[in-house]
């Protein structure tokens, strides 16, 4: 044998790139392929198209907000914390980031 135990357990390391790819792959796979199919079964085609329209409008609105903030305040570091801290103070900025990440993690887990 080559030094491995007879039970077959070996230590395998996974790099940051591989872990990131696994997370992105699971999010894309869950969100793009399985979720719309289940949603269509319950709401029909029009419900699905309406939900995509609402989600698309929300995403576009958020992108336009960040674009406007980046144009008006180019010296700020990009990100929710920098904008919220400048506008409302350090503690509200912190709360906005914690809330953002809590919702993002909750959303990914519920997929």
ChimeraX commands (.cxc) that place a marker at each C-alpha (Angstrom):
marker #1 position 0.00,0.00,0.00 radius 0.5
marker #1 position 1.10,3.56,-0.51 radius 0.5
marker #1 position 0.65,4.80,3.06 radius 0.5
marker #1 position -3.13,5.24,2.97 radius 0.5
marker #1 position -5.17,3.37,5.53 radius 0.5
marker #1 position -7.04,0.30,4.47 radius 0.5
marker #1 position -10.39,2.03,5.15 radius 0.5
marker #1 position -9.72,4.35,2.22 radius 0.5
marker #1 position -9.81,7.67,4.10 radius 0.5
marker #1 position -7.46,10.26,2.68 radius 0.5
marker #1 position -7.12,13.95,3.33 radius 0.5
marker #1 position -8.19,16.00,0.35 radius 0.5
marker #1 position -7.80,19.75,0.25 radius 0.5
marker #1 position -10.07,21.97,-1.80 radius 0.5
marker #1 position -8.90,25.42,-2.76 radius 0.5
marker #1 position -10.79,28.70,-2.59 radius 0.5
marker #1 position -11.44,28.68,-6.33 radius 0.5
marker #1 position -13.03,25.23,-6.25 radius 0.5
marker #1 position -15.19,26.15,-3.25 radius 0.5
marker #1 position -16.31,29.35,-4.94 radius 0.5
marker #1 position -17.18,27.44,-8.10 radius 0.5
marker #1 position -19.22,24.94,-6.08 radius 0.5
marker #1 position -21.22,27.70,-4.38 radius 0.5
marker #1 position -21.84,29.59,-7.62 radius 0.5
marker #1 position -22.80,26.36,-9.37 radius 0.5
marker #1 position -25.29,25.42,-6.69 radius 0.5
marker #1 position -26.83,28.89,-6.69 radius 0.5
marker #1 position -27.14,28.99,-10.46 radius 0.5
marker #1 position -28.41,25.43,-10.64 radius 0.5
marker #1 position -31.03,25.97,-7.95 radius 0.5
marker #1 position -32.13,29.39,-9.08 radius 0.5
marker #1 position -32.08,29.04,-12.85 radius 0.5
marker #1 position -33.19,25.49,-13.44 radius 0.5
marker #1 position -35.21,24.04,-10.57 radius 0.5
marker #1 position -36.93,27.01,-8.97 radius 0.5
marker #1 position -38.79,28.32,-12.06 radius 0.5
marker #1 position -40.02,24.83,-12.87 radius 0.5
marker #1 position -41.52,24.38,-9.40 radius 0.5
marker #1 position -42.93,27.90,-9.44 radius 0.5
marker #1 position -44.60,27.33,-12.82 radius 0.5
marker #1 position -46.32,24.18,-11.54 radius 0.5
marker #1 position -48.05,26.20,-8.83 radius 0.5
marker #1 position -48.73,29.56,-10.52 radius 0.5
marker #1 position -48.78,28.80,-14.21 radius 0.5
marker #1 position -46.94,30.55,-17.00 radius 0.5
marker #1 position -48.34,34.02,-16.28 radius 0.5
marker #1 position -47.39,33.83,-12.61 radius 0.5
marker #1 position -43.86,32.88,-13.54 radius 0.5
marker #1 position -43.54,35.64,-16.12 radius 0.5
marker #1 position -44.91,38.15,-13.61 radius 0.5
marker #1 position -42.45,37.04,-10.95 radius 0.5
marker #1 position -39.55,37.33,-13.41 radius 0.5
marker #1 position -40.74,40.81,-14.40 radius 0.5
marker #1 position -40.89,41.93,-10.76 radius 0.5
marker #1 position -37.48,40.40,-9.98 radius 0.5
marker #1 position -35.97,41.92,-13.12 radius 0.5
marker #1 position -37.39,45.36,-12.32 radius 0.5
marker #1 position -36.05,45.14,-8.77 radius 0.5
marker #1 position -32.61,44.08,-9.97 radius 0.5
marker #1 position -32.51,46.86,-12.56 radius 0.5
marker #1 position -33.59,49.42,-9.96 radius 0.5
marker #1 position -30.88,48.29,-7.55 radius 0.5
marker #1 position -28.25,48.44,-10.31 radius 0.5
marker #1 position -29.35,51.98,-11.22 radius 0.5
marker #1 position -29.17,53.06,-7.58 radius 0.5
marker #1 position -25.60,51.80,-7.27 radius 0.5
marker #1 position -24.70,53.43,-10.59 radius 0.5
marker #1 position -26.05,56.77,-9.38 radius 0.5
marker #1 position -24.20,56.48,-6.08 radius 0.5
marker #1 position -20.95,55.59,-7.86 radius 0.5
marker #1 position -21.29,58.62,-10.16 radius 0.5
marker #1 position -22.20,61.05,-7.35 radius 0.5
marker #1 position -19.61,59.77,-4.86 radius 0.5
marker #1 position -16.73,58.19,-6.81 radius 0.5
marker #1 position -14.31,58.57,-3.88 radius 0.5
marker #1 position -16.29,56.16,-1.68 radius 0.5
marker #1 position -15.31,52.54,-1.66 radius 0.5
marker #1 position -17.86,50.50,-3.53 radius 0.5
marker #1 position -20.32,48.66,-1.38 radius 0.5
marker #1 position -23.34,48.95,0.79 radius 0.5
marker #1 position -21.40,49.79,3.94 radius 0.5
marker #1 position -19.59,52.79,2.45 radius 0.5
marker #1 position -22.76,54.35,1.11 radius 0.5
marker #1 position -24.86,53.68,4.22 radius 0.5
marker #1 position -22.09,54.86,6.56 radius 0.5
marker #1 position -21.72,58.13,4.67 radius 0.5
marker #1 position -25.45,58.76,4.54 radius 0.5
marker #1 position -26.59,57.55,7.96 radius 0.5
marker #1 position -23.58,56.89,10.20 radius 0.5
marker #1 position -21.38,53.99,11.18 radius 0.5
marker #1 position -23.91,51.88,13.12 radius 0.5
marker #1 position -26.70,52.08,10.50 radius 0.5
marker #1 position -24.07,51.28,7.86 radius 0.5
marker #1 position -23.07,48.20,9.81 radius 0.5
marker #1 position -26.71,47.15,10.24 radius 0.5
marker #1 position -27.36,47.53,6.52 radius 0.5
marker #1 position -24.49,45.20,5.68 radius 0.5
marker #1 position -25.47,42.64,8.31 radius 0.5
marker #1 position -29.05,42.73,7.04 radius 0.5
marker #1 position -27.90,42.38,3.43 radius 0.5
marker #1 position -25.73,39.35,4.14 radius 0.5
marker #1 position -28.34,37.74,6.43 radius 0.5
marker #1 position -30.94,37.96,3.68 radius 0.5
marker #1 position -28.47,36.73,1.05 radius 0.5
marker #1 position -27.48,33.72,3.16 radius 0.5
marker #1 position -31.09,32.96,4.05 radius 0.5
marker #1 position -32.09,33.15,0.40 radius 0.5
marker #1 position -29.30,30.80,-0.65 radius 0.5
marker #1 position -30.14,28.30,2.06 radius 0.5
marker #1 position -33.83,28.25,1.17 radius 0.5
marker #1 position -33.11,27.40,-2.46 radius 0.5
marker link #1:1,2 radius 0.2
marker link #1:2,3 radius 0.2
marker link #1:3,4 radius 0.2
marker link #1:4,5 radius 0.2
marker link #1:5,6 radius 0.2
marker link #1:6,7 radius 0.2
marker link #1:7,8 radius 0.2
marker link #1:8,9 radius 0.2
marker link #1:9,10 radius 0.2
marker link #1:10,11 radius 0.2
marker link #1:11,12 radius 0.2
marker link #1:12,13 radius 0.2
marker link #1:13,14 radius 0.2
marker link #1:14,15 radius 0.2
marker link #1:15,16 radius 0.2
marker link #1:16,17 radius 0.2
marker link #1:17,18 radius 0.2
marker link #1:18,19 radius 0.2
marker link #1:19,20 radius 0.2
marker link #1:20,21 radius 0.2
marker link #1:21,22 radius 0.2
marker link #1:22,23 radius 0.2
marker link #1:23,24 radius 0.2
marker link #1:24,25 radius 0.2
marker link #1:25,26 radius 0.2
marker link #1:26,27 radius 0.2
marker link #1:27,28 radius 0.2
marker link #1:28,29 radius 0.2
marker link #1:29,30 radius 0.2
marker link #1:30,31 radius 0.2
marker link #1:31,32 radius 0.2
marker link #1:32,33 radius 0.2
marker link #1:33,34 radius 0.2
marker link #1:34,35 radius 0.2
marker link #1:35,36 radius 0.2
marker link #1:36,37 radius 0.2
marker link #1:37,38 radius 0.2
marker link #1:38,39 radius 0.2
marker link #1:39,40 radius 0.2
marker link #1:40,41 radius 0.2
marker link #1:41,42 radius 0.2
marker link #1:42,43 radius 0.2
marker link #1:43,44 radius 0.2
marker link #1:44,45 radius 0.2
marker link #1:45,46 radius 0.2
marker link #1:46,47 radius 0.2
marker link #1:47,48 radius 0.2
marker link #1:48,49 radius 0.2
marker link #1:49,50 radius 0.2
marker link #1:50,51 radius 0.2
marker link #1:51,52 radius 0.2
marker link #1:52,53 radius 0.2
marker link #1:53,54 radius 0.2
marker link #1:54,55 radius 0.2
marker link #1:55,56 radius 0.2
marker link #1:56,57 radius 0.2
marker link #1:57,58 radius 0.2
marker link #1:58,59 radius 0.2
marker link #1:59,60 radius 0.2
marker link #1:60,61 radius 0.2
marker link #1:61,62 radius 0.2
marker link #1:62,63 radius 0.2
marker link #1:63,64 radius 0.2
marker link #1:64,65 radius 0.2
marker link #1:65,66 radius 0.2
marker link #1:66,67 radius 0.2
marker link #1:67,68 radius 0.2
marker link #1:68,69 radius 0.2
marker link #1:69,70 radius 0.2
marker link #1:70,71 radius 0.2
marker link #1:71,72 radius 0.2
marker link #1:72,73 radius 0.2
marker link #1:73,74 radius 0.2
marker link #1:74,75 radius 0.2
marker link #1:75,76 radius 0.2
marker link #1:76,77 radius 0.2
marker link #1:77,78 radius 0.2
marker link #1:78,79 radius 0.2
marker link #1:79,80 radius 0.2
marker link #1:80,81 radius 0.2
marker link #1:81,82 radius 0.2
marker link #1:82,83 radius 0.2
marker link #1:83,84 radius 0.2
marker link #1:84,85 radius 0.2
marker link #1:85,86 radius 0.2
marker link #1:86,87 radius 0.2
marker link #1:87,88 radius 0.2
marker link #1:88,89 radius 0.2
marker link #1:89,90 radius 0.2
marker link #1:90,91 radius 0.2
marker link #1:91,92 radius 0.2
marker link #1:92,93 radius 0.2
marker link #1:93,94 radius 0.2
marker link #1:94,95 radius 0.2
marker link #1:95,96 radius 0.2
marker link #1:96,97 radius 0.2
marker link #1:97,98 radius 0.2
marker link #1:98,99 radius 0.2
marker link #1:99,100 radius 0.2
marker link #1:100,101 radius 0.2
marker link #1:101,102 radius 0.2
marker link #1:102,103 radius 0.2
marker link #1:103,104 radius 0.2
marker link #1:104,105 radius 0.2
marker link #1:105,106 radius 0.2
marker link #1:106,107 radius 0.2
marker link #1:107,108 radius 0.2
marker link #1:108,109 radius 0.2
marker link #1:109,110 radius 0.2
marker link #1:110,111 radius 0.2
view
